[in-house]
Every structure is written in C-alpha cells, then in structure tokens.
Amino acid sequence: MSRLKKRSRLTRLADFLFECGMLRKTPRTGYQFLGSGAENVAEHSFRTAVIGFVLAQMAGANKERTAMMCLFHDLHEARTGDFNYVNHIYNTGQRTRALADALSGTGLGDDIMPLWAELEETESVEAHLAQDADQLDLILNLKEQSDLGNTYADKWLAAAVKRIRTPEGKKLVKAVLETDHTDWWFLGPDASWWEKKNGSRKNLPKIAVPGAAAPEGSEDGNEDGQ
C-alpha cells in the first residue's frame, strides 16, 4: 500500500469509491452449496442496512448507527472475498487490516473503524441488531428459495433462525416465515387487475387522484400496463 500513501485525500476517496464498486462483482459464495439463488456483497450490504434500520426503529435504538454498521460490515470483502462456512474451516481473513487499508488516507477511518469495532465486540444493542440484520437478509433469501421449491433452503432456514438473538429480530423472522415472498406485489392490485389484464382496461375500477385530470383517451385502448 506504500504507493498510495502520497496520494491526496480526494484521490484516495476516489480510490475508495471504486473499491466499494468491487462489492458488486464479489459473489456471496454460499449459494453454490444451496444450488439456487445468487447475490453479490453489495446487494447483501444494502438490504442488511435497511433491515438494521427497521430493527433499530422497532427496538427504539439508534437507527443511523445500526444502519451504518450494517452498511460497512462486509466492506473488507472487496479485498478478502466472501468466505462461506466451508471456507472458514480452512481460511482466516485479515478483515480488520483489509478495512483499515481500504480507509487509509480517506479521512473516513475515524468514523467507520469505531463502528466496525462496536460490531465485532457485539456488546451494544445496536451491534446485536446489526448482527441479526445480517442473518435476516440471508433468511429472506432462503425463504424466497424455499417458496420457489428448493427443499435444501428449508434446512438452511432452520439453522439460520436459531442465530437470531434479539426480540425484534425474532418477531421479524416470524413474520418473514409466514409471508409469501411475492405477496407485496401480487396482492397489491385489486384482483380484477389480473383478471382483466388481457385486452382493454376500460372496465377496470378507476382510482381517483385528487387534483389530477384523467389522461386523454384513458378509457380506450389495449394498454399492456408495462
């Protein structure tokens, strides 16, 4: 890393942002054992941060700190790659060093490294919630694969659920397991939306928008709704 030490802070910030983009190209490797599904570390980190925010809101904890712990929890994997459970038996990554090297010269270390230390120590409420958020993202993916017929996902789910520790995490897991992963979009429209999808939409119920004029010709046509 010696050749990077003389670079300006702005240049190192540019380096850092390019490095963050590497997470889009870094696969979560456990799915090769599951046999279906796929995810990269950037995708995982995003929803984990959202879940952390949700859990912290449920718990009355610090939402921003929890979400930031989640957002950066796997940043080191841009350098180390993602180790699945089998990999961990034989490999030990230098995660803290990798993260510190990524942040070197950016001016971000004083903000991010304490979050990393808090997450690793797992003593605060926020750290426990962030750890649960990490597992909940996996559980959501496994539930989707289970809904799609992968019976191995059911075995993984049984193990993953046991790793949830917080009351809020346990409540949310229960809801996840009881919810079909397609409900949010399939049950959203009135049933007539699906029944009338072939052909004209003129007989569909109208949804009035206050202050909005109906578009010209909205009563006619073969709209595909795309």
Secondary structure per residue as TSV (DSSP state, phi and psi in degrees):
chain	resnum	aa	ss	phi	psi
A	1	M	-	360.0	-1.0
A	2	S	G	-61.1	-33.3
A	3	R	G	-70.5	-14.5
A	4	L	G	-89.7	-14.2
A	5	K	T	-65.6	-28.1
A	6	K	T	-88.1	-1.3
A	7	R	S	-77.2	149.3
A	8	S	-	-68.0	163.2
A	9	R	H	-61.5	-42.2
A	10	L	H	-61.7	-39.3
A	11	T	H	-66.7	-40.1
A	12	R	H	-67.4	-32.8
A	13	L	H	-65.3	-39.0
A	14	A	H	-63.2	-44.0
A	15	D	H	-54.7	-46.8
A	16	F	H	-61.2	-43.6
A	17	L	H	-68.4	-37.0
A	18	F	H	-61.9	-40.7
A	19	E	H	-64.2	-39.7
A	20	C	H	-58.9	-36.6
A	21	G	H	-63.2	-23.7
A	22	M	G	-62.7	-24.0
A	23	L	G	-64.3	-25.1
A	24	R	G	-67.1	-23.4
A	25	K	G	-104.1	5.8
A	26	T	-	-104.9	106.7
A	27	P	B	-75.0	149.5
A	28	R	-	-79.7	116.1
A	29	T	T	-84.8	-9.3
A	30	G	T	-65.4	-24.4
A	31	Y	H	-67.1	-19.5
A	32	Q	H	-65.8	-26.3
A	33	F	H	-83.8	-33.5
A	34	L	H	-68.7	-33.0
A	35	G	S	93.3	-8.7
A	36	S	S	-153.6	163.2
A	37	G	-	83.8	158.6
A	38	A	-	-160.1	150.6
A	39	E	-	-163.7	143.9
A	40	N	B	-103.5	170.3
A	41	V	H	-68.0	-32.4
A	42	A	H	-64.0	-43.9
A	43	E	H	-61.6	-44.9
A	44	H	H	-61.2	-44.5
A	45	S	H	-65.1	-38.6
A	46	F	H	-62.4	-53.7
A	47	R	H	-70.0	-31.0
A	48	T	H	-60.0	-40.2
A	49	A	H	-64.6	-40.2
A	50	V	H	-64.2	-44.9
A	51	I	H	-61.6	-42.1
A	52	G	H	-59.0	-42.7
A	53	F	H	-60.4	-44.9
A	54	V	H	-62.3	-47.5
A	55	L	H	-62.5	-41.3
A	56	A	H	-65.9	-37.0
A	57	Q	H	-64.5	-41.1
A	58	M	H	-63.0	-36.3
A	59	A	H	-89.2	-7.5
A	60	G	T	70.0	26.4
A	61	A	S	-96.6	-177.4
A	62	N	-	-75.4	106.8
A	63	K	H	-67.3	-43.3
A	64	E	H	-66.4	-43.5
A	65	R	H	-66.5	-40.2
A	66	T	H	-62.1	-46.8
A	67	A	H	-63.7	-37.7
A	68	M	H	-69.1	-37.5
A	69	M	H	-59.5	-42.9
A	70	C	H	-66.0	-42.2
A	71	L	H	-60.7	-39.1
A	72	F	H	-100.5	4.4
A	73	H	T	-66.0	-24.9
A	74	D	T	-118.1	18.5
A	75	L	T	-59.5	-34.7
A	76	H	T	-59.3	-21.3
A	77	E	H	-70.2	-10.9
A	78	A	H	-62.1	-24.8
A	79	R	H	-104.9	-37.6
A	80	T	H	-93.0	-21.4
A	81	G	-	79.4	171.1
A	82	D	-	-95.0	125.7
A	83	F	-	-96.4	122.0
A	84	N	-	-81.1	-177.9
A	85	Y	H	-65.7	-32.1
A	86	V	H	-71.4	-43.5
A	87	N	H	-55.7	-39.3
A	88	H	H	-64.3	-23.9
A	89	I	H	-64.5	-33.6
A	90	Y	H	-112.0	-11.6
A	91	N	-	-129.4	145.2
A	92	T	-	-128.8	119.4
A	93	G	-	-90.6	152.5
A	94	Q	-	-92.3	75.4
A	95	R	H	-65.8	-45.8
A	96	T	H	-64.7	-41.2
A	97	R	H	-63.6	-42.4
A	98	A	H	-61.8	-42.5
A	99	L	H	-66.6	-44.3
A	100	A	H	-61.6	-40.1
A	101	D	H	-65.7	-38.8
A	102	A	H	-63.4	-34.1
A	103	L	H	-89.8	-11.7
A	104	S	T	-56.3	127.7
A	105	G	T	81.0	-1.5
A	106	T	T	-90.4	-18.5
A	107	G	T	79.0	6.4
A	108	L	-	-98.0	-10.9
A	109	G	H	-59.6	-39.1
A	110	D	H	-66.6	-21.3
A	111	D	H	-91.3	-39.5
A	112	I	H	-91.1	-39.5
A	113	M	H	-61.4	-37.6
A	114	P	H	-63.7	-34.1
A	115	L	H	-64.2	-41.1
A	116	W	H	-62.9	-44.5
A	117	A	H	-63.3	-41.0
A	118	E	H	-62.9	-41.1
A	119	L	H	-65.9	-41.5
A	120	E	H	-67.6	-37.2
A	121	E	H	-72.9	-30.7
A	122	T	T	49.8	52.1
A	123	E	-	-109.8	-28.9
A	124	S	S	-83.1	159.6
A	125	V	H	-58.9	-43.3
A	126	E	H	-62.4	-38.9
A	127	A	H	-66.1	-41.0
A	128	H	H	-62.7	-41.1
A	129	L	H	-65.3	-39.7
A	130	A	H	-64.8	-39.6
A	131	Q	H	-63.2	-41.0
A	132	D	H	-66.2	-37.1
A	133	A	H	-60.9	-39.7
A	134	D	H	-58.6	-45.2
A	135	Q	H	-71.8	-35.3
A	136	L	H	-65.5	-34.2
A	137	D	H	-62.9	-42.2
A	138	L	H	-62.0	-44.2
A	139	I	H	-61.3	-40.5
A	140	L	H	-61.2	-43.0
A	141	N	H	-65.1	-42.0
A	142	L	H	-65.4	-38.2
A	143	K	H	-62.8	-40.6
A	144	E	H	-62.2	-45.5
A	145	Q	H	-66.3	-34.6
A	146	S	H	-65.1	-43.8
A	147	D	H	-59.7	-30.7
A	148	L	T	-86.5	0.5
A	149	G	T	107.0	4.6
A	150	N	-	-82.1	106.3
A	151	T	H	-70.8	-24.7
A	152	Y	H	-64.7	-30.6
A	153	A	H	-61.3	-31.8
A	154	D	H	-63.2	-39.2
A	155	K	H	-66.3	-41.9
A	156	W	H	-65.2	-39.7
A	157	L	H	-60.4	-43.9
A	158	A	H	-58.1	-37.2
A	159	A	H	-77.1	-42.0
A	160	A	H	-65.8	-37.7
A	161	V	H	-60.3	-34.8
A	162	K	T	-67.8	-17.2
A	163	R	T	-84.8	-7.8
A	164	I	-	-77.3	130.9
A	165	R	-	-115.7	-30.5
A	166	T	S	-85.4	151.7
A	167	P	H	-58.0	-39.7
A	168	E	H	-65.9	-40.8
A	169	G	H	-62.6	-41.0
A	170	K	H	-66.7	-37.6
A	171	K	H	-65.3	-42.8
A	172	L	H	-69.4	-38.2
A	173	V	H	-60.1	-43.1
A	174	K	H	-58.6	-43.3
A	175	A	H	-65.7	-40.4
A	176	V	H	-60.8	-46.4
A	177	L	H	-67.5	-23.4
A	178	E	T	-93.3	-0.6
A	179	T	S	-115.7	130.0
A	180	D	-	-69.9	138.8
A	181	H	T	-69.5	-12.4
A	182	T	T	-96.2	-7.4
A	183	D	H	-57.6	-37.0
A	184	W	H	-60.0	-29.6
A	185	W	H	-108.1	-33.1
A	186	F	H	-73.4	-35.0
A	187	L	S	-91.6	-3.1
A	188	G	S	-65.8	-56.9
A	189	P	S	-71.5	157.5
A	190	D	-	-59.5	149.8
A	191	A	H	-55.8	-28.5
A	192	S	H	-66.4	-22.2
A	193	W	H	-58.5	-44.8
A	194	W	H	-74.8	-35.3
A	195	E	H	-69.2	-34.1
A	196	K	T	-99.7	9.5
A	197	K	-	-63.0	-28.4
A	198	N	S	-86.4	103.6
A	199	G	S	105.3	-150.0
A	200	S	-	-66.2	148.3
A	201	R	-	-102.8	7.2
A	202	K	T	-67.1	-21.1
A	203	N	T	-93.8	2.0
A	204	L	S	-72.6	149.7
A	205	P	-	-62.0	138.6
A	206	K	-	-87.2	141.0
A	207	I	-	-107.1	111.8
A	208	A	-	-75.9	131.9
A	209	V	-	-112.5	113.0
A	210	P	T	-53.3	128.6
A	211	G	T	82.2	-2.3
A	212	A	-	-104.5	131.8
A	213	A	-	-81.6	145.0
A	214	A	-	-66.1	134.5
A	215	P	-	-63.3	143.2
A	216	E	T	-59.6	131.1
A	217	G	T	76.8	16.3
A	218	S	T	-71.3	-14.4
A	219	E	T	-82.8	-11.8
A	220	D	S	-112.0	172.8
A	221	G	S	100.8	171.5
A	222	N	-	-110.3	69.0
A	223	E	-	-76.9	139.8
A	224	D	-	-93.0	-7.4
A	225	G	-	71.5	9.3
A	226	Q	-	-72.7	360.0
